[in-house]
Each structure stands twice: as structure tokens, then as C-alpha cells.
Amino acid sequence: MLIFDIGDHIDRSHPFTEATLGQGNVKLLNKAGYDGVTIGNNEGMTLPKEGLNHLYDDAQFPVICANLYDESGKRPSWCLPYKIYELKNGWKVGVTGATAYLSHAYCLLGWKVTPPLEELKAQVDFLARETDLVVVLSHLGKYEDDKIAYEMEGADIVIGAHTHHVYPRGKEIKETLLAAAGKFGNYTGHIMIEIDPAAKKVVSKKALLYDVSEMKPADHENEENVYYQKEGKRLLSRPVVKLDRDLSVDWFKISPLVKWLCEGLREWCEADCAVLNAGLVLGPLRKGVATKFDIHQILPHPINPCAITLNGAELKKFIHQTFDEKWPHKQVKGFGFRGKIWGIFAYDQIEISKNKEIIKIKGQKIIPEKQYRLAVPDLFTYGSFFPKLAQAKEKQYYMPEFLRDLMEWKLLRIFG
């Protein structure tokens, strides 16, 4: 049996992961007996470069990712383009992997990712000659996985992730078996390969998902969950700032924490104005010493600041979109958001008349042809929330800073 992780085992919304920058997660993978992993965007893009460089220092398994390089073009020492496993029955299993082609974000962090299908083609062709079975660990998404199956005859199995798709009994394209087990550990996947050892031939390939909710809980599971929460809190107990009052939060009103975060977002991005949603701030801060843990709890999202250049007409249209009554109660999942609902919008250096027709930026009526710099959470540029922001040509993402880093910075400027 070989056990693989296809990426995104790290989510810095968990205090233990945040406190250890994922190294605690790697120890858990060691304990579970993993034989190999590939890199997901959560590992590659939510950690600073040094964090990823040292994430697998204590790993007892190889990291297999063919398309990740240092900015100089050199492959990291901890990362392999492929691994060949020799089984007890004499078979050789060749495994390669690749991460999502989010080149701009990786570049901002000092990495270089190359087109994954090109890299995988070279590795699959090589492994098909050298091994008896070729497995691809793909953190690329279901559509790219289909391309691998159609275009790479040597790929026997593609285990997929990134788009959180689910194949209860696998999927076959040509001679390739595709497998995928969704997200959040809701399922565990089991791929069964039957072979004829004498003829060195695969007889059958099957994939099956097991619903974890229907399984008997692991021994001491709840105690372990509680332990890692408490250990994360202990490790994040470093004081940040002393508050002279309670700071409440309300997803349907502009509370001080939301106002200051929006203000800090504009200042950090050196923008003309800023917009964010109140649902990002998950809870209050109490009078007294606020720790790293406290601020992490109210802003657990792996969301970065972003500045977008728009002309006045485009900016006005975006602001008018925020008036839609659907937003405050809208439930959001993914794209870095770890809250419950969107909440109302907060604005900084934006004035809106009662009839919502007159909009001023920094006290001046918006000019349609003038260029403005708008600061938003990067969440606004993903998915189908605001297509014009997603399509904007001039965007500047700030990495590796998260919104909680901006909140710390702003609170220290107010109370420090």
C-alpha cells in the first residue's frame, strides 16, 4: 500500500498550523505513514518563502512536484520531480506530481512555477519507460486532469485535487483511471490495482471513496482535536497590543474593528480608497492584552491585500454593485474566506449620497476618466463576485501579508 496527499493539507486558519507554519502538520503526516505528497496552493502560496523552504525539514516522505522552482530556475533541494517506488512483488511504481499554475502569486513570493502539463509530459514519458505503473499526483483541477488522461498515454492513474471534485468510483478516460476525494477530509480514497506479476500487466484498476462520517471515529480523536487547538493557542499567546476598551464587531453595522481594518487596508496599499466586507471580522477583541491568538481568531482567513487601478466610471460601477441587497446575508465558502456570511460593506475615503447617485473619493466627486487606486481583500478578485475586478489588468497583490497582519499593524498604530 502507498499513501499520498495531493496538496492543501495546510490551512492556516487552524491555530496549530498557524503557530508551527505547517511543520506540525508534517509531523502528523509522518505519524500517519504517508509515502509521498505534492504541493497544493495552500502550501505554496500561504507560507512565506522561508516557511515553505523549511516546511518539510522533518518529513519522512518525499515531496514530489515537477513544476516548482526557485526564482533563479533551480529546483528546491527538498522537492523531487518524480519518485520510483519498488514494491515487494518486484513492480516499480513511478510517481510524479505538479501544483496549480498560479504563476503570478508564486512569483511574488520568490518562486517560479512552470506550465504543469509540459513538465508532467516529460516525467510521464520517462517513467513509462522505466517503471511498470505511472501515477500522477495532480493539484491542478479536474479539467487539467482530463487533459492529462487524453494527452499522456503513459499515465495509468491520476489522483486529483485543487477543485475539490469527487469521483465516488473513479472516472476512466481512455486507459487512465482518475480519482478524487473532495475536501475537508470528508472522504478517504482507495485505489485498487490488480496485476498479473508473471506477465507484468495490469489486470484491473478501481477507485472507491469511503465516507468518513460513516466510519468509526479514531481512538482519542476528540482529545487530539482539543489538544491541537490548545497547543496552537499556547504557541500563539505572544502579546501584540494592549487595548483600553472592548472592541465589538457586527456584520450588519460598521464597528470600529471593521472600520480600522478598512482604513488600514487603504493605508497599507497606498490607495485612494478601500472597500471590504464586515463578515471578514469574525469576533470582538476584549479590553486588555490582545495576543497573536486573539487576532488570528477574528481574522483566520488566508486572504491578502490587493490594490486595483480603475478609472472613475469602473470604480463607480463597482461601488454600485456593493449596494445589492443580496450581499449582507450571502453565505460564502472558499477563496480564502473562513467566515460564515458576507456582511455589509465598509468604505474608506468613499462618500455616498443618500440617493446613492453621487459618489466622492477623498471628498471630491468621482471623475469618470480619472485613474483611481482601490484597495480590497484579494477575495474580491476571485470567483464570480466582481468580474470587472477579476478582469482588471492593473492589480497588485501583497504577499505574504494576510489581513490579520494589517489588523495588528493598525491596532499598534492606534493603541501602541
C-alpha positions as CSV (number, residue, x, y, z in Angstrom):
1,M,0.0,0.0,0.0
2,L,1.2,3.5,-0.8
3,I,-0.4,6.6,0.8
4,F,-0.3,10.0,-0.8
5,D,-1.5,13.6,-0.1
6,I,-2.4,15.7,-3.2
7,G,-1.8,19.1,-1.5
8,D,-3.6,21.6,0.7
9,H,-3.1,19.6,3.9
10,I,-2.2,23.1,5.4
11,D,-4.8,25.6,6.2
12,R,-3.5,28.5,8.4
13,S,-7.0,29.1,9.8
14,H,-6.2,26.4,12.4
15,P,-4.1,27.9,15.3
16,F,-1.8,24.9,15.4
17,T,-0.9,25.2,11.7
18,E,-0.5,28.9,12.1
19,A,1.7,28.6,15.1
20,T,4.0,26.0,13.6
21,L,3.8,27.3,10.0
22,G,2.6,23.9,9.0
23,Q,5.5,21.9,10.4
24,G,3.2,20.4,12.9
25,N,1.0,19.2,10.1
26,V,4.0,17.4,8.5
27,K,4.7,15.6,11.8
28,L,1.1,14.3,11.6
29,L,1.6,13.1,8.1
30,N,4.7,11.3,9.3
31,K,2.7,9.7,12.1
32,A,0.1,8.6,9.6
33,G,2.7,6.9,7.4
34,Y,2.4,8.9,4.2
35,D,4.7,7.7,1.3
36,G,4.7,11.0,-0.6
37,V,3.0,14.4,-1.1
38,T,2.7,17.0,-3.7
39,I,2.3,20.8,-3.2
40,G,-1.1,22.5,-3.1
41,N,-1.6,26.2,-3.4
42,N,-2.2,26.4,0.4
43,E,1.4,25.1,1.0
44,G,2.9,27.1,-1.9
45,M,1.1,30.4,-1.6
46,T,0.0,30.9,2.1
47,L,3.5,30.5,3.5
48,P,6.4,33.0,3.2
49,K,9.2,31.6,1.1
50,E,11.3,30.6,4.2
51,G,8.3,28.9,5.6
52,L,7.9,26.7,2.6
53,N,11.6,26.1,2.4
54,H,11.6,24.7,5.9
55,L,8.1,23.1,5.9
56,Y,9.4,19.6,5.1
57,D,12.6,19.7,7.2
58,D,11.4,16.7,9.3
59,A,9.4,14.9,6.6
60,Q,9.8,11.2,6.4
61,F,8.5,11.1,2.9
62,P,9.4,12.7,-0.4
63,V,7.8,15.9,-1.8
64,I,7.0,15.3,-5.4
65,C,6.4,18.4,-7.6
66,A,7.8,18.7,-11.1
67,N,6.9,22.3,-11.8
68,L,8.2,24.2,-8.7
69,Y,11.5,26.1,-8.9
70,D,13.3,28.8,-7.1
71,E,13.2,32.2,-8.8
72,S,16.6,31.5,-10.2
73,G,15.3,28.5,-12.0
74,K,16.8,25.9,-9.7
75,R,14.7,23.1,-8.2
76,P,14.5,23.3,-4.4
77,S,16.6,20.6,-2.6
78,W,13.6,19.3,-0.8
79,C,11.5,18.8,-3.9
80,L,11.7,15.9,-6.5
81,P,10.3,15.8,-10.0
82,Y,9.5,12.1,-9.6
83,K,10.0,9.1,-7.3
84,I,10.2,5.4,-8.1
85,Y,8.8,3.0,-5.5
86,E,10.0,-0.6,-5.7
87,L,7.3,-2.9,-4.3
88,K,7.8,-6.3,-2.6
89,N,6.4,-8.1,-5.7
90,G,9.2,-6.6,-7.8
91,W,7.0,-4.0,-9.5
92,K,8.2,-0.4,-9.9
93,V,5.7,2.4,-9.5
94,G,6.7,5.8,-10.9
95,V,5.1,8.8,-9.3
96,T,5.2,12.4,-10.4
97,G,3.2,15.5,-9.4
98,A,2.5,19.1,-10.1
99,T,0.9,22.2,-8.5
100,A,-1.6,24.7,-9.9
101,Y,-0.2,27.1,-12.4
102,L,-0.7,30.3,-10.3
103,S,2.5,31.8,-11.6
104,H,2.0,35.5,-10.6
105,A,1.3,34.7,-6.9
106,Y,4.2,32.3,-6.7
107,C,6.5,34.9,-8.3
108,L,5.5,37.5,-5.7
109,L,6.8,35.0,-3.0
110,G,10.1,34.4,-4.8
111,W,9.1,31.1,-6.6
112,K,8.7,30.1,-10.2
113,V,6.1,27.6,-11.4
114,T,6.3,26.3,-14.9
115,P,3.4,25.1,-17.1
116,P,2.4,21.9,-15.4
117,L,1.3,19.8,-18.3
118,E,4.6,20.4,-20.1
119,E,6.6,19.3,-17.0
120,L,4.3,16.3,-16.4
121,K,4.6,15.1,-20.0
122,A,8.3,14.8,-19.7
123,Q,8.1,13.0,-16.4
124,V,5.4,10.6,-17.5
125,D,7.2,9.7,-20.7
126,F,10.3,8.9,-18.7
127,L,8.5,6.9,-16.0
128,A,6.6,5.0,-18.6
129,R,9.9,3.6,-19.9
130,E,11.4,2.9,-16.5
131,T,8.5,1.6,-14.4
132,D,5.5,-0.7,-14.5
133,L,2.9,1.7,-13.3
134,V,2.8,5.6,-13.6
135,V,0.8,7.7,-11.1
136,V,0.3,11.4,-11.3
137,L,-0.4,13.5,-8.2
138,S,-2.2,16.4,-9.7
139,H,-3.1,19.6,-7.7
140,L,-4.3,21.1,-11.0
141,G,-8.1,20.6,-11.0
142,K,-10.5,18.3,-12.8
143,Y,-10.2,19.8,-16.3
144,E,-6.4,19.6,-16.3
145,D,-6.7,16.0,-15.0
146,D,-8.9,15.2,-18.1
147,K,-6.2,16.7,-20.3
148,I,-3.5,14.5,-18.7
149,A,-5.6,11.4,-19.4
150,Y,-6.3,12.4,-23.0
151,E,-2.8,13.6,-23.9
152,M,-0.4,11.4,-21.9
153,E,-0.7,7.7,-22.8
154,G,1.8,6.7,-20.2
155,A,-0.3,7.9,-17.2
156,D,-2.0,5.0,-15.7
157,I,-3.6,6.8,-12.7
158,V,-4.2,10.5,-12.0
159,I,-5.1,11.4,-8.4
160,G,-6.6,14.9,-8.4
161,A,-7.3,17.8,-6.1
162,H,-7.5,21.6,-6.1
163,T,-11.1,21.9,-7.5
164,H,-12.4,19.7,-4.7
165,H,-14.1,17.4,-7.1
166,V,-15.4,14.0,-6.0
167,Y,-15.4,10.7,-8.0
168,P,-17.2,8.1,-5.8
169,R,-16.0,5.2,-8.0
170,G,-13.3,7.0,-10.1
171,K,-13.6,8.0,-13.7
172,E,-12.0,6.4,-16.7
173,I,-10.7,8.3,-19.8
174,K,-9.1,6.1,-22.4
175,E,-6.8,3.8,-20.4
176,T,-6.3,6.2,-17.5
177,L,-8.1,5.9,-14.1
178,L,-8.9,9.3,-12.5
179,A,-9.5,9.5,-8.7
180,A,-10.5,12.4,-6.5
181,A,-11.7,12.6,-2.9
182,G,-13.1,16.1,-2.4
183,K,-12.1,18.3,0.5
184,F,-12.1,18.7,4.3
185,G,-11.3,15.0,4.8
186,N,-15.0,14.1,4.1
187,Y,-13.8,11.1,2.2
188,T,-10.8,8.9,2.0
189,G,-9.9,7.4,-1.3
190,H,-8.8,3.8,-2.1
191,I,-7.4,2.8,-5.4
192,M,-7.0,-0.9,-6.1
193,I,-4.7,-2.3,-8.8
194,E,-4.9,-5.9,-9.7
195,I,-1.8,-7.2,-11.6
196,D,-0.5,-10.3,-13.3
197,P,3.0,-10.4,-11.9
198,A,4.2,-13.0,-14.4
199,A,3.2,-11.0,-17.4
200,K,3.9,-7.7,-15.7
201,K,0.5,-6.5,-16.8
202,V,-2.3,-4.5,-15.1
203,V,-5.5,-6.6,-15.0
204,S,-7.8,-4.0,-13.5
205,K,-7.9,-0.6,-11.9
206,K,-10.6,0.5,-9.5
207,A,-11.2,3.5,-7.3
208,L,-13.6,3.9,-4.3
209,L,-14.4,6.6,-1.8
210,Y,-15.3,5.9,1.8
211,D,-17.5,8.5,3.6
212,V,-15.5,9.3,6.8
213,S,-18.8,10.3,8.6
214,E,-19.9,6.6,8.4
215,M,-16.7,5.3,9.8
216,K,-16.0,4.6,13.5
217,P,-14.1,7.5,15.0
218,A,-10.4,7.0,15.6
219,D,-9.4,6.3,19.2
220,H,-9.0,9.5,21.2
221,E,-9.9,11.7,18.2
222,N,-11.8,14.4,20.2
223,E,-8.9,14.5,22.7
224,E,-6.4,15.1,19.9
225,N,-8.6,17.8,18.3
226,V,-8.8,19.6,21.6
227,Y,-5.0,19.2,22.2
228,Y,-4.0,20.8,18.9
229,Q,-6.4,23.7,19.4
230,K,-5.0,24.3,22.9
231,E,-1.4,23.8,21.7
232,G,-1.9,26.3,18.9
233,K,-3.4,28.8,21.4
234,R,-0.4,28.4,23.7
235,L,2.1,28.9,20.9
236,L,0.3,32.0,19.7
237,S,-0.1,33.6,23.2
238,R,2.5,36.3,22.4
239,P,1.2,39.8,23.3
240,V,0.6,42.2,20.4
241,V,-1.2,45.3,21.8
242,K,-2.9,46.5,25.0
243,L,-6.5,47.7,24.4
244,D,-8.1,50.3,26.6
245,R,-11.6,49.2,25.8
246,D,-13.7,46.3,24.5
247,L,-13.9,46.3,20.7
248,S,-17.2,44.8,19.4
249,V,-18.0,43.6,15.9
250,D,-21.3,43.5,13.9
251,W,-21.7,42.1,10.4
252,F,-24.6,44.4,9.8
253,K,-23.1,47.6,11.2
254,I,-19.7,49.3,10.8
255,S,-18.0,48.5,14.0
256,P,-14.6,50.0,15.0
257,L,-12.6,46.8,14.1
258,V,-14.1,46.8,10.6
259,K,-13.6,50.5,10.1
260,W,-10.0,50.3,11.2
261,L,-9.3,47.3,9.1
262,C,-10.7,49.0,6.0
263,E,-8.7,52.1,6.9
264,G,-5.5,50.1,7.4
265,L,-6.1,48.3,4.1
266,R,-6.1,51.6,2.2
267,E,-3.0,52.8,4.0
268,W,-1.1,49.6,3.6
269,C,-1.8,49.5,-0.2
270,E,-1.2,53.3,-0.5
271,A,-4.6,53.5,-2.3
272,D,-7.1,56.3,-2.8
273,C,-9.9,54.3,-1.2
274,A,-10.8,50.9,0.1
275,V,-13.7,48.5,0.4
276,L,-14.2,45.3,2.4
277,N,-17.0,43.2,3.8
278,A,-17.8,43.2,7.5
279,G,-18.1,39.4,7.6
280,L,-14.4,39.1,7.4
281,V,-14.0,40.1,11.1
282,L,-15.4,37.1,13.0
283,G,-15.5,38.3,16.6
284,P,-14.7,41.0,19.1
285,L,-11.5,41.9,21.0
286,R,-11.7,42.4,24.7
287,K,-10.1,45.1,26.8
288,G,-6.6,44.3,27.9
289,V,-3.8,42.5,26.2
290,A,-4.6,41.1,22.7
291,T,-2.4,38.2,21.6
292,K,-1.5,36.7,18.3
293,F,-4.1,34.0,19.0
294,D,-6.8,36.6,19.6
295,I,-6.2,38.4,16.3
296,H,-5.9,35.1,14.5
297,Q,-9.3,34.0,15.8
298,I,-11.0,37.1,14.5
299,L,-9.2,37.0,11.1
300,P,-8.3,33.4,10.4
301,H,-8.6,33.8,6.6
302,P,-5.6,33.3,4.3
303,I,-6.6,36.5,2.4
304,N,-4.1,39.0,1.1
305,P,-4.4,42.7,0.5
306,C,-4.8,43.8,-3.2
307,A,-4.7,47.2,-5.0
308,I,-6.5,47.6,-8.3
309,T,-6.3,50.5,-10.7
310,L,-9.6,51.5,-12.2
311,N,-11.0,54.6,-13.9
312,G,-13.7,56.5,-12.2
313,A,-16.5,55.0,-14.3
314,E,-15.4,51.5,-13.5
315,L,-14.9,52.3,-9.8
316,K,-18.4,53.9,-9.6
317,K,-19.9,50.8,-11.3
318,F,-18.2,48.5,-8.7
319,I,-19.4,50.6,-5.8
320,H,-22.9,50.5,-7.1
321,Q,-22.6,46.7,-7.2
322,T,-22.0,46.7,-3.5
323,F,-25.4,48.2,-2.9
324,D,-27.1,45.0,-3.9
325,E,-29.2,43.7,-1.0
326,K,-28.0,40.1,-1.6
327,W,-24.6,40.7,-0.1
328,P,-25.1,41.1,3.7
329,H,-26.7,37.6,4.2
330,K,-24.7,35.9,1.4
331,Q,-23.0,32.7,2.6
332,V,-19.5,32.3,1.1
333,K,-17.2,29.2,1.1
334,G,-13.7,29.1,-0.3
335,F,-11.5,31.7,-2.0
336,G,-9.7,32.0,1.4
337,F,-12.9,33.1,3.3
338,R,-13.2,31.2,6.6
339,G,-16.3,33.1,7.9
340,K,-20.0,32.5,7.7
341,I,-21.7,35.4,5.8
342,W,-20.5,38.3,3.7
343,G,-21.9,41.1,5.9
344,I,-22.3,44.7,4.9
345,F,-19.6,46.7,3.0
346,A,-17.3,49.1,4.8
347,Y,-15.8,52.0,2.8
348,D,-12.8,54.2,3.4
349,Q,-12.3,57.6,1.7
350,I,-15.6,56.9,-0.2
351,E,-18.6,59.1,0.4
352,I,-22.0,58.0,-0.9
353,S,-25.1,60.3,-1.1
354,K,-28.4,59.2,0.4
355,N,-29.8,58.5,-3.1
356,K,-26.6,56.6,-3.9
357,E,-26.1,58.6,-7.1
358,I,-23.3,60.9,-6.0
359,I,-20.0,59.2,-5.0
360,K,-17.0,61.1,-3.8
361,I,-13.4,59.8,-3.4
362,K,-11.3,61.7,-0.8
363,G,-14.0,64.4,-0.7
364,Q,-14.1,65.0,-4.5
365,K,-16.8,63.9,-6.8
366,I,-15.7,60.9,-8.8
367,I,-14.3,61.7,-12.3
368,P,-15.2,59.0,-14.9
369,E,-11.9,59.2,-16.8
370,K,-9.6,59.7,-13.8
371,Q,-7.5,56.7,-12.6
372,Y,-8.1,55.6,-9.0
373,R,-6.3,53.0,-6.9
374,L,-8.7,50.8,-5.0
375,A,-7.7,48.6,-2.1
376,V,-9.7,45.4,-1.5
377,P,-9.2,41.9,0.0
378,D,-7.9,39.6,-2.7
379,L,-11.2,37.6,-2.2
380,F,-12.9,40.3,-4.3
381,T,-10.8,39.4,-7.4
382,Y,-11.6,35.7,-7.4
383,G,-14.7,33.7,-8.4
384,S,-17.7,35.5,-9.8
385,F,-18.1,38.1,-7.1
386,F,-17.0,41.1,-9.1
387,P,-16.0,40.1,-12.7
388,K,-14.6,43.6,-13.5
389,L,-12.2,43.4,-10.6
390,A,-11.1,39.9,-11.6
391,Q,-10.5,41.1,-15.2
392,A,-8.7,44.4,-14.3
393,K,-5.3,44.5,-15.9
394,E,-3.6,46.5,-13.2
395,K,-3.7,44.5,-9.9
396,Q,-1.1,44.5,-7.2
397,Y,-1.2,41.6,-4.6
398,Y,0.6,42.0,-1.3
399,M,2.1,38.7,-0.2
400,P,2.8,37.0,2.2
401,E,0.8,39.5,4.4
402,F,-2.7,38.5,5.5
403,L,-5.5,40.8,6.7
404,R,-4.6,39.8,10.3
405,D,-1.1,41.2,9.8
406,L,-2.7,44.5,8.7
407,M,-5.0,44.4,11.7
408,E,-2.0,44.0,14.0
409,W,-0.2,46.9,12.3
410,K,-3.3,49.2,12.5
411,L,-4.0,48.4,16.2
412,L,-0.4,49.1,17.1
413,R,-0.7,52.5,15.4
414,I,-3.8,53.3,17.4
415,F,-3.0,51.7,20.8
416,G,0.7,51.0,20.6
